């Protein structure tokens, strides 16, 4: 999307925000993970809102929003309780879902951080905590309804990147009001997030061919970070509560995705695709476990009806977000979730996905040679 288009969209978002101001006391909102990513965008948006009295920004480094009151500390530090005193709402966005992070370290940070924030918020007298997980917690299943309602059963397993952490965060969210009477918890679950993000699902579109597992039924629904930020603001202002799914209206079938992207498919039997993906990950050649592939096979589209009923609407369509994603990944080369350098991409060429998933031995031999040189 061009710069003028972004400016028009930003102006449109801003006018919508100003027109929905609620009467009464303006809340003090604390944001964790406020120095980067979605947290930085939300902090900036809240600081500019006439509906917010004060933004308290918490991160391990100071961010760029000078209007916010900054506290530099790790969210796992119990001292965070003192920093939250006076806040009405906490939006907890200090999560690590990086594909390259050690899984044990990632879980320790995500789960312990969420536990600490929920306990600290209750101790500080905060009455609402807003958490953000992912629509992936519903699981990608062949028998999923299309779309899924917010109250659908969470049927995901811990076999995809970071999903085990997100499921534990969901469990913490359910237990918190019972453990801390008076504390309300709102959970947002975005669809495939796009806009400065790097996930196994965005890397799917960096491949020379779109892998399709034979007999599967892929459906694609996206969520632009701008829409997630506006939904988080909606929740922080308590215009919607409970479990909230966030995404573009509707979805795209695999055939539509292929037509829009101009990327042809490569179809493989399920046993071959899943077996090779599992082997590549076990050998340490790709960051994505085989469980990530399930989300490109089966539907996990969400309705977003609760936010819609409360008056929120996405500004982006699936087609627009997909176009934005293609701009972001242009020039990147990924095979089976493994991002390749220019030399690797040239060597593997357009048949790279086939080499990685069917001819796994080529990558295995390369890794063994590299080890012998050490």
N, C-alpha and C positions, 0 to 999 in steps of 0.2 A: 504494500500500500504506500502511495506517495506521501510526502510530508504534508502537503495541503490537505489531503484526505484525513490524515491523522488529526490535524488542527480542527477541521470541521467536526470530526467525531468527538474530540475532547470538549469543544464548545457545547456540543449537543448534550453530552453527559453532564457538563457543569450546569447547564440551564435546568436539566431535569432534577439535579440534586437540590438546587436552590428553591425550586418550585414545590418541593415536598416537605418543607420545614415544618416541624411540629411545634405547637405551643407548649409552654411550661419550661421547667428547668433544663438547661442544656447539660448533658453529661460530660464527665471527665472520662476519657477513654485511654487505657494503656495498651500499647502494642508491643509484643515481644518479637524478636527477629526484625526489628524496625530499620536496620541499616542497609538491607539489600533485598532484592527480589520482590515478592508480593508485599512483604512487610514494609518496604520502603515506599512502594506505590500507595499503600493504604495510609501510611503515616502522612504522606504529602497530601492526600485527598482529605483526610480528616482535619488536618491543620488548616486547610483552606475553607472548610465548611462552616457556615454560620450557625449550624445546629449543634456544634461541638464547643464546649467551653474551653477545654484544655486537652492536649495530647501528651501523654507520658510515653516516651520512647525508650525501649530497653533492648540492648544488644551488647555483644562483646567488643564492639567498637562504635564510635560516634558516627552517625549518619549525616546527611546533608540538609535535613529539614531543620532550619534554625528556629522555627516557630515552636517546635516541640521541646519539652523538658526532657533532657537526656540523662539516662543512668547506664553506665557501662559496667556490666557484670554478666556472668554465665547464668542462664535461667535455672540451672540446677542448684544454685547457691540459695540456701534458705533465707539469706538476707534480702531476697527479692520481696519478701512480705512487707518490709518497711517501705520499699519503693512504691508499693501498690496502695498504700494508705491514701485515702481520699479519692481513689478511682471508683467509678460506678460500674464500668465494664472493662474487662480484659479481653483482648483479641490475641490469642496465642498462635504465633506463626513461626516460632523458632524451631524448625524441623530440618533434619538433614535427610534428604532423599536422593543424594548424589549416587549415581551408579558406581562410581569408583571408590566410595567409602567402604572401609572394612565393615561387613555386616554386623559383627558383634558391637563394634564401637558405635555404629549408627543406631542400633537398638538401645544401647545404654543411654545415649544422648536423648533420643526421642521419647522414650518411655519415662525415664527419670525426670526429664525436663517437664513433661506434661504433669506428672504426679506432683512435682514441686510447685508448679504454677497453680494448680487447682487447690492444693492445701494452703499455699500462701494467700491466694485470693480470698478464701474463706476466712482465714485469720485476719486479713486486712479489712474485712467488712464489705468486700466487693459483692454485688448481688448477681452479676452475670458474667460468665466466661464463654467466649466464642472460640470454638476449635475448628480446624480445617483438616479434613482427611482426604478422601477421594471416593468417587463413585465406584472405584475398583473394589471397595469393600463388599459390594453386592455380589461379586463374583461374576465371571463370564461363563455362563452355562447354556447349553443348547436349548433347554426348556424355559429360559427366562422369558417373562412377558416383555413385550415391546410396545410402549416403554414401561419401565419399572416404576412403581409408586414409591414414595419416600419411606413408607412403612414396610416395604418388602423385606423379607428375611435377608440378613447378611450371610451369604453363602460362600464367600471367598475363603481360600486357604492361604497359608503363609508361604506358598511356593513361588510367588512373584516378588519382584524387587520392592522392598519396603512395605508390602501389604501386611505382613505379620505385625509390624510396628503400628500400622494404622488400625488394625483390628484391636490391638491392645489399647490404643488411645480411645477407640469407641467404647470399650468395656469400662475404662476409667470414667468416661463421660456419663455412662449410665449409672455408675456407682456413686459418683460425686454428690448428687443431690441427697442421697440417702445418708452418706457419711457426714455431709455438711448441710443440715437443714437451712433453707433460706438461700442457698446458692443454686442458681439456674444455669444450665449448660445448653448452648446451641451449637450444633455441629453442621458445618457446610461440607458437601461432598461434590466437588467439581468433576465434570467429565474430562476427557483428554485435554490437559491444560497446555495452552500455546501462548507464546509471547515471552521470549527470553528464557525458555525452559529447555531442559535436556533430559529426556526420559527415554525408556525403552520404546515407548509408543511414538514419540516424535522421531526417534532414530529409524523407525520403520520406513519413513519417507526419505531417508538418506540412501537407501539401497538402490542398486541399479535395476532391480526387479522387485515388485511387490509380492512377497511370499504369500501364497494362498494354500491352505491345507485342504486337500480334496475332501469334499463332503461337508465342509464347514459353512457357516452362515455369517460372515463378517458384517457388522454394521458399525458405522462411525458417527460419533457425536463429539463435538469439540466444545471447549470453553476458553474464551480468550481471557487473559489475565485482567484486562480492563473490566470485563463483566464480573469476574470473581471479586475484584476489589469493590465494585459497586454493590455486590450482594453482601460482602462483609460489612460495608458501611450500613447497609439496610439492617443487618442483624445487630450491629453495635448500637444502632438507634432504636432497637427493639420494635421494629416495624414487622418483623417476622421472627418466629422462634421454633424450637424443636429441631428435628432433623430436616435439613434443607438441601435438596439436590440442585446443582447449578450447571447449566449448559445451554447451548444454542437450542432453539426450537427445532424439534424434529431430528432427523438423522439422514445419513447417506449410506446407500448400499455399496458394496464393494465395486460393482460395475460403474456406478456414478463416480466413485473416487478415481478409478482408473481412467475414466474419460476426462475428468477435470484435471488430473495431474499429467496425463500423457505418458504415464509409466506403465509398462506392460506387466502382467502377472507372471509368476512362475509357480505352477501348481505341483505340489508334492503330496504323496500319501502321508497320512497322519503319523504312522509309525516311523517313517523316515525322518520327517521334520522334527518331531518331538525327540526322537532318539538322538539325532545328530546335535540338536540344540543342547540337550542334557550333557552329551559327551564333551562338547566344546566348552561348556561352562565348568564341568568337573575338571578339565585339564587347565583351567585358568586362562583360556584363550578368548573368552567373551565375558563381559560383565553381567549379562542377563541370564538368569536361570530359565529353564524350559517353561516354567509357569507363566512367564511374561507372554509366551506365544499364545496362550489360551485367550488373551484379551484381543488378539487379532483373528480369532476363530469364531467366537460365539458372541451373541449380543449382550450388552450391558448398558443400554440406552436408558436414560432417566427422564421422567416427565417434568420435574421442576414445578409441580402444580402448587405447592405451598407458597413458594415465592410469587408465583403468578397470581394466586388468590389474594396475596397481600399487596399487589400492585406493582411488583418489580417485573421488569422485562429485560431480556438480553438486548444489547445494541448490535451484536455481531451475529451473522448467520454462519451456518456450517461451511458454506461455500467461501465466504470471506475469510474465515479463520484458516481454512485449508490453503487458500492462496497466500496468506501471510506466512504460514508454516513453510511453504515451498520457497518463499523468498529467504527465510531465515536459514534453511538448510542448504541453499544453493552452494555448490562447491565442496560440500562435505561428502565423504564416502564412508558408508557403514555397511558391513556385512555381518549378518547374524548378531547384530547389536554391538559389534566391535568396530570402533571408529578407526579407519585406516589413514595412514599418511599418504602423501601424493605418490610415493614410490610403490607402496602396496596396491593402491588403487589402479595404477598404470599396469602393474603386473597381472592383477586379477581381471581388470577390464569389466565389460558388461556381463560376463559370465560369473562374476564374483560370488553371487549368492549361491549358485550351483556348486562352485568349488568349495565354499564354506560348509554347506549343509549336506551335500552328497559326497564330495571328495574331501572329507575332513582330514584325511591323511596328509594332504599338502600343508595345511597349517600346523599339524602336529609335528611334521618333519622340520619345518622352519623353527618351531619353538625349541625342539631338541638340539638343533644346530646352534641356536643362540645360547643355550645353556652350556654346551660344550666349549664355547668360546670364552665363557666367563672364567 
